[in-house]
Amino acid sequence: MPELPEVETVANGVDARVRGQRITAVWTSGKPQTFKSPESEIVETLTGARIEGVRRVGKSIVMDLGRGSRNSKKQIPFEDDRKKDKGTTAQFLVHLGMTGRLLVSQADVPLPLHTHAVLSLGDGREVRFVDPRRFGRLSVVTSDSGYEGPGAEPTTISVEEFSKLFKGRKLAIKAALLNQSILHGVGNIYADESLFRAGIRPRKQAGKLTRAELSKLHGALQQVLAHAIKLGGSSVSDYVDADGIRGFFQLEHKVYGRAGDVCLDCGSGLKKIVVGGRTTVYCTQCQH
């Protein structure tokens, strides 16, 4: 499943290509598993809207919508027939699931199999959501504050606030990192990689980590995420960016997916365990 760096890469790529475009028409596939909001609501909300920007919140891609004129630099509040409060905004939310792709294509490029939504743009291009396994989800949100996600943002949180998140928690630190209501966006790959770089065993109780350990984990997590974003994420399954290009951070993995191999730092064998229902790989010598 795409995690924070992969979702960030896709969101940034789509934003660079479609910001300011008007959505002229919307097609949906009718596959019920794909849609969290009714398809009619998605079509109504998106059709005619201007794309003010595309960003990541947690593991979701958020397309901010407005009704301003194409040449206007000022975002005009989004209004529809269901809610006309001043300042109301609307967002189109895309969760990629396990195999979802959000691609920007020319309209004359044949639609890939398993395409479930097509946003036709004013310049003739299309934004396409493709998802063979249909674990991804599409929805719209209309509110005063907009979509903010369930947990804290790991790329910008301070070390003080990061440390407070785990105070008194009996969860294993690996499970705590994966809990999206605590810290959103982090998944199996980047939890394993960050814990390795911080030298912390994944089963260690989160609430018993020292301030020094939490500070080290905070730094390791932010460094890993930043480096992974720079390399376009990790392509370990179906993940590609907005142009259909694979990422490169999988070449930097120290532990994830390397169970049974030797540690690149100390030469010891890497061990595989299960923490919080998720396969976890760590080094018995480098992590304490």
C-alpha positions as CSV (number, residue, x, y, z in Angstrom):
1,M,0.0,0.0,0.0
2,P,1.4,3.4,-0.9
3,E,2.6,5.3,2.2
4,L,3.3,9.0,2.9
5,P,6.2,9.5,0.5
6,E,4.4,7.7,-2.4
7,V,1.2,9.7,-1.8
8,E,3.2,12.9,-1.5
9,T,5.0,12.2,-4.8
10,V,1.7,11.5,-6.6
11,A,0.0,14.6,-5.1
12,N,2.9,16.9,-6.0
13,G,3.0,15.5,-9.5
14,V,-0.7,15.9,-10.1
15,D,-0.6,19.4,-8.6
16,A,2.1,20.5,-10.9
17,R,0.1,19.4,-13.9
18,V,-3.5,20.4,-13.1
19,R,-3.5,23.3,-10.7
20,G,-5.8,26.0,-12.0
21,Q,-7.6,23.7,-14.4
22,R,-11.4,23.6,-14.7
23,I,-13.1,20.2,-14.5
24,T,-15.5,20.1,-17.4
25,A,-17.0,16.6,-17.0
26,V,-16.7,13.6,-14.7
27,W,-17.1,9.9,-15.5
28,T,-17.4,7.1,-12.9
29,S,-17.4,3.4,-13.3
30,G,-20.3,2.4,-11.1
31,K,-18.2,0.0,-9.0
32,P,-19.6,0.4,-5.5
33,Q,-16.4,-0.6,-3.6
34,T,-14.5,2.3,-5.0
35,F,-16.8,5.1,-3.8
36,K,-17.2,6.3,-0.2
37,S,-19.4,9.2,-1.4
38,P,-22.4,8.6,-3.8
39,E,-21.2,8.8,-7.4
40,S,-23.8,11.4,-8.1
41,E,-22.5,13.6,-5.3
42,I,-18.9,13.2,-6.6
43,V,-20.0,14.1,-10.2
44,E,-22.1,17.1,-9.0
45,T,-19.3,18.5,-6.7
46,L,-16.5,18.2,-9.2
47,T,-18.2,19.2,-12.5
48,G,-17.4,22.9,-13.2
49,A,-15.1,23.2,-10.2
50,R,-11.6,24.8,-10.5
51,I,-8.7,22.8,-9.1
52,E,-7.1,25.2,-6.6
53,G,-4.4,22.7,-5.6
54,V,-3.6,19.0,-4.9
55,R,-1.9,18.0,-1.7
56,R,-1.3,15.1,0.7
57,V,-3.0,14.7,4.0
58,G,-1.9,11.5,5.8
59,K,-2.3,8.8,3.2
60,S,-4.9,10.6,1.2
61,I,-4.6,12.8,-1.8
62,V,-6.7,16.0,-1.4
63,M,-7.8,18.0,-4.4
64,D,-9.0,21.5,-3.2
65,L,-11.9,22.8,-5.3
66,G,-13.1,26.3,-6.0
67,R,-15.5,28.2,-8.2
68,G,-13.3,31.1,-9.1
69,S,-12.6,32.2,-12.6
70,R,-9.7,30.6,-14.5
71,N,-7.5,33.7,-14.4
72,S,-8.3,34.6,-10.8
73,K,-5.5,34.3,-8.3
74,K,-7.9,34.4,-5.4
75,Q,-9.7,31.3,-4.3
76,I,-13.4,31.9,-4.2
77,P,-15.2,29.8,-1.5
78,F,-16.8,26.6,-3.0
79,E,-20.6,26.6,-2.8
80,D,-23.1,24.0,-3.9
81,D,-26.8,23.4,-3.5
82,R,-26.3,21.4,-0.2
83,K,-24.4,24.0,1.7
84,K,-24.0,27.7,1.0
85,D,-22.3,28.9,4.1
86,K,-19.8,31.7,3.5
87,G,-16.3,30.2,3.4
88,T,-17.3,26.6,2.7
89,T,-14.7,24.7,0.8
90,A,-14.9,21.3,-1.0
91,Q,-12.2,18.7,-1.4
92,F,-12.0,15.6,-3.6
93,L,-10.3,12.8,-1.6
94,V,-8.4,10.0,-3.2
95,H,-7.1,7.0,-1.2
96,L,-4.9,4.8,-3.3
97,G,-5.5,1.6,-1.4
98,M,-3.1,-1.1,-2.4
99,T,-3.0,-0.7,-6.2
100,G,-4.6,2.7,-6.9
101,R,-3.0,5.1,-9.4
102,L,-3.8,8.7,-10.1
103,L,-2.6,9.6,-13.6
104,V,-2.7,12.7,-15.8
105,S,-3.1,11.7,-19.4
106,Q,-4.0,13.1,-22.8
107,A,-7.6,12.3,-23.7
108,D,-6.6,10.3,-26.8
109,V,-4.5,7.8,-24.7
110,P,-6.6,4.6,-24.3
111,L,-8.1,4.2,-20.9
112,P,-6.2,1.5,-18.8
113,L,-8.2,-1.5,-17.6
114,H,-9.7,-0.9,-14.2
115,T,-10.2,2.8,-14.6
116,H,-12.9,3.9,-12.2
117,A,-13.0,7.7,-12.5
118,V,-12.1,10.2,-15.2
119,L,-12.0,14.0,-14.7
120,S,-12.0,15.8,-18.0
121,L,-10.1,19.1,-17.9
122,G,-10.5,22.3,-19.7
123,D,-7.3,21.9,-21.7
124,G,-8.3,18.5,-23.1
125,R,-6.3,16.3,-20.6
126,E,-7.8,13.9,-18.1
127,V,-7.1,12.9,-14.5
128,R,-7.7,9.1,-14.2
129,F,-8.1,6.9,-11.2
130,V,-7.0,3.3,-12.0
131,D,-7.3,0.6,-9.3
132,P,-7.3,-3.1,-10.3
133,R,-8.0,-4.5,-6.8
134,R,-10.5,-1.8,-5.8
135,F,-9.2,-1.2,-2.3
136,G,-8.8,2.5,-3.1
137,R,-11.6,5.0,-2.2
138,L,-13.0,8.2,-3.7
139,S,-15.1,10.7,-1.8
140,V,-15.9,14.4,-1.5
141,V,-15.9,16.5,1.6
142,T,-17.7,19.9,2.0
143,S,-17.0,21.8,5.2
144,D,-15.8,25.1,6.7
145,S,-12.4,23.8,7.7
146,G,-11.6,21.2,5.0
147,Y,-10.1,17.8,5.5
148,E,-7.3,17.6,8.0
149,G,-6.8,13.8,8.5
150,P,-7.0,11.7,11.6
151,G,-3.6,12.1,13.3
152,A,-0.5,14.3,13.6
153,E,1.6,15.2,10.5
154,P,4.9,13.4,10.8
155,T,7.0,15.6,8.4
156,T,6.4,18.8,10.4
157,I,5.7,17.8,14.0
158,S,8.1,19.1,16.6
159,V,10.1,16.7,18.7
160,E,8.2,17.9,21.8
161,E,4.8,17.1,20.3
162,F,6.1,13.9,18.8
163,S,7.3,12.7,22.3
164,K,3.9,13.6,23.8
165,L,2.1,11.3,21.3
166,F,3.6,8.2,22.9
167,K,3.5,9.1,26.6
168,G,1.9,6.4,28.6
169,R,1.1,4.2,25.6
170,K,1.4,0.4,26.1
171,L,1.5,-0.3,22.4
172,A,4.7,-1.6,20.9
173,I,6.4,1.4,19.2
174,K,6.0,-0.2,15.7
175,A,2.3,-0.6,16.3
176,A,2.1,3.0,17.6
177,L,3.8,4.4,14.5
178,L,1.3,2.6,12.3
179,N,-1.7,3.9,14.2
180,Q,-3.1,6.5,11.9
181,S,-5.1,8.2,14.7
182,I,-1.8,9.0,16.4
183,L,0.5,9.8,13.5
184,H,-1.0,9.7,10.0
185,G,0.8,8.6,6.9
186,V,3.4,6.3,8.2
187,G,3.1,2.6,7.1
188,N,5.1,-0.6,7.3
189,I,8.0,0.4,5.1
190,Y,8.9,3.7,6.8
191,A,8.2,2.4,10.4
192,D,10.7,-0.4,9.9
193,E,13.3,1.9,8.2
194,S,13.0,4.6,10.9
195,L,13.2,2.2,13.8
196,F,16.3,0.7,12.3
197,R,18.0,4.1,11.8
198,A,17.0,5.1,15.4
199,G,18.4,1.8,16.8
200,I,15.1,0.9,18.5
201,R,13.5,-2.6,18.6
202,P,10.0,-2.6,17.1
203,R,8.4,-4.5,20.1
204,K,9.7,-1.9,22.7
205,Q,6.7,-0.4,24.6
206,A,6.1,3.1,23.2
207,G,5.4,4.6,26.6
208,K,8.8,3.4,28.0
209,L,11.0,5.0,25.4
210,T,13.3,7.6,26.9
211,R,13.3,11.2,25.7
212,A,16.6,10.6,24.0
213,E,15.2,7.6,22.1
214,L,12.1,9.5,21.1
215,S,14.3,12.4,19.9
216,K,16.4,10.0,17.8
217,L,13.3,8.3,16.4
218,H,11.7,11.7,15.5
219,G,14.9,12.7,13.6
220,A,15.2,9.3,11.9
221,L,11.5,9.3,10.8
222,Q,11.7,12.8,9.3
223,Q,15.0,12.1,7.5
224,V,13.7,8.8,6.1
225,L,10.4,10.4,4.9
226,A,12.2,13.4,3.3
227,H,14.8,11.2,1.5
228,A,12.0,8.8,0.3
229,I,10.0,11.8,-1.1
230,K,13.1,13.1,-2.9
231,L,13.6,9.7,-4.5
232,G,9.9,9.4,-5.6
233,G,8.9,6.8,-3.0
234,S,9.3,3.1,-2.9
235,S,8.1,0.9,-5.8
236,V,7.7,-2.5,-4.1
237,S,4.4,-3.4,-5.8
238,D,2.2,-1.4,-8.2
239,Y,3.1,2.1,-7.1
240,V,3.9,4.7,-9.8
241,D,3.8,8.5,-9.8
242,A,1.4,10.7,-11.8
243,D,3.4,10.0,-15.0
244,G,3.4,6.3,-14.4
245,I,7.1,6.3,-13.3
246,R,8.4,4.1,-10.5
247,G,10.2,5.4,-7.4
248,F,13.7,4.6,-6.2
249,F,13.7,4.5,-2.4
250,Q,13.4,0.7,-2.4
251,L,17.1,0.7,-3.4
252,E,17.8,2.4,0.0
253,H,15.9,-0.1,2.2
254,K,18.0,-1.2,5.2
255,V,15.6,-3.8,6.6
256,Y,12.1,-3.7,5.0
257,G,11.7,-6.7,2.7
258,R,15.2,-8.1,3.6
259,A,14.3,-10.8,6.2
260,G,17.0,-13.5,6.2
261,D,19.6,-11.2,4.6
262,V,22.5,-9.7,6.5
263,C,22.4,-6.2,8.1
264,L,24.1,-3.7,5.8
265,D,25.6,-2.0,8.9
266,C,26.9,-4.9,11.1
267,G,26.6,-8.1,9.1
268,S,24.2,-9.9,11.4
269,G,21.2,-11.7,10.1
270,L,17.9,-9.7,9.9
271,K,15.0,-11.2,11.9
272,K,11.3,-11.3,10.8
273,I,8.6,-11.0,13.4
274,V,4.9,-9.9,13.5
275,V,4.0,-6.7,15.4
276,G,0.4,-5.5,15.4
277,G,-0.5,-7.9,12.7
278,R,2.2,-6.6,10.4
279,T,5.4,-8.3,9.2
280,T,8.3,-6.5,10.7
281,V,12.1,-6.9,10.0
282,Y,14.8,-5.7,12.3
283,C,18.5,-6.2,13.3
284,T,19.0,-7.9,16.6
285,Q,22.4,-6.2,17.0
286,C,21.8,-2.7,15.8
287,Q,18.4,-2.3,17.5
288,H,18.0,-2.4,21.3
